[in-house]
Amino acid sequence: MPRPETQRWLDKAAEDKRAFELLRQNGELSTASYHAQQAAEKYIKAVVVEAQIAPRYVHDLQILLGQVPNFSPSQALDEACGRLTTYATLFRYPGATDPLPEDIDEAAVDLETVIQWATGSIP
């Protein structure tokens, strides 16, 4: 069972995942991409918090993975985090092009990769 602080991070991550799914269904792809990144960030931070380490306040998921003690990410996890990191800012501001539906499909797969790793890393 996760520590209470860890559970709070997992709950917030799940909120962002639900927002991603709803926005994706509604075709609001720019904001959906942001929530995919935010969900992944919070799932990773939950793993960091469970290790009793204060997570850094950064949006770079690969940097956050570096905070996990005694851990080297798989290539698939590392690449998923690299792609998701770009969604923290890439489509958030006026003038940016919108993501394509296939970008969001890939973000969904990448997010699931992070979730599977994170939930498997927390007792």
C-alpha positions in Angstrom: 0.0 0.0 0.0 1.4 3.4 -1.0 2.3 6.0 1.6 -0.4 8.7 2.0 1.7 11.3 0.3 2.3 9.0 -2.6 -1.4 8.2 -2.9 -2.1 12.0 -3.2 0.3 12.1 -6.2 -1.4 9.1 -7.7 -4.8 10.6 -7.2 -3.7 13.8 -9.0 -2.1 11.8 -11.7 -5.4 9.9 -12.3 -7.3 13.3 -12.5 -4.9 14.4 -15.3 -5.3 11.1 -17.0 -9.1 11.5 -17.0 -8.8 15.0 -18.3 -6.5 13.8 -21.1 -9.1 11.1 -22.0 -12.1 13.5 -22.0 -10.3 16.2 -23.9 -9.0 13.7 -26.4 -12.6 12.4 -27.0 -13.8 16.0 -27.4 -11.1 16.7 -30.0 -9.3 19.3 -27.8 -5.9 17.9 -28.7 -3.7 20.7 -27.6 -4.9 20.7 -24.0 -5.2 16.9 -24.1 -1.5 16.6 -24.9 -0.7 18.8 -21.9 -2.7 16.6 -19.6 -0.9 13.5 -20.9 2.4 15.1 -19.9 1.0 16.2 -16.5 -0.4 12.8 -15.7 3.0 11.2 -16.6 4.8 13.7 -14.5 2.7 13.1 -11.4 3.0 9.3 -11.8 6.8 9.6 -11.9 6.7 12.0 -8.9 4.6 9.4 -7.0 7.4 6.9 -7.4 10.0 9.5 -6.3 7.9 10.4 -3.3 7.4 6.7 -2.4 11.2 6.5 -2.2 11.0 9.4 0.3 12.7 11.8 -2.0 11.3 15.3 -2.6 10.5 15.5 -6.4 12.1 18.3 -8.3 9.8 21.0 -9.7 10.6 20.4 -13.3 8.5 19.2 -16.3 11.3 17.2 -17.9 10.2 13.6 -17.3 13.7 12.2 -18.0 15.2 14.4 -15.3 12.5 13.1 -12.9 13.3 9.5 -13.8 16.9 10.3 -12.7 15.6 10.9 -9.2 14.4 7.3 -8.8 17.1 5.6 -6.7 18.9 2.5 -8.2 16.9 2.7 -11.4 17.8 2.8 -15.1 14.8 3.2 -17.4 14.2 0.9 -20.3 14.6 2.3 -23.7 10.8 2.3 -24.2 10.2 4.2 -21.0 13.0 6.7 -21.7 11.7 7.4 -25.2 8.1 7.7 -24.0 9.1 10.2 -21.4 11.1 12.2 -24.0 8.1 12.5 -26.2 5.7 13.4 -23.4 8.0 16.0 -22.0 7.6 18.1 -25.2 3.8 18.3 -24.5 4.4 20.4 -21.3 4.8 23.5 -23.5 4.8 22.6 -27.2 1.1 23.2 -27.9 0.2 25.4 -24.9 0.5 28.9 -26.4 -1.2 30.9 -29.2 0.5 30.5 -32.5 1.6 26.9 -31.9 0.3 24.3 -34.4 -2.1 21.8 -33.0 -1.0 18.2 -32.5 -2.3 15.7 -35.0 -4.6 12.9 -33.9 -1.7 10.4 -34.4 0.4 12.5 -32.0 -2.3 12.1 -29.3 -2.6 8.4 -30.1 1.1 8.1 -29.5 0.8 10.2 -26.3 -1.8 7.7 -25.0 0.5 4.8 -25.6 3.4 6.7 -24.0 1.3 7.6 -21.0 0.2 4.0 -20.5 3.9 3.0 -20.6 4.6 5.4 -17.8 1.6 4.3 -15.8 2.4 0.6 -16.1 6.0 1.3 -14.9 4.9 3.6 -12.1 2.2 1.5 -10.7 4.5 -1.6 -10.9 7.2 0.4 -8.9 4.9 1.3 -6.0 4.1 -1.5 -3.5 
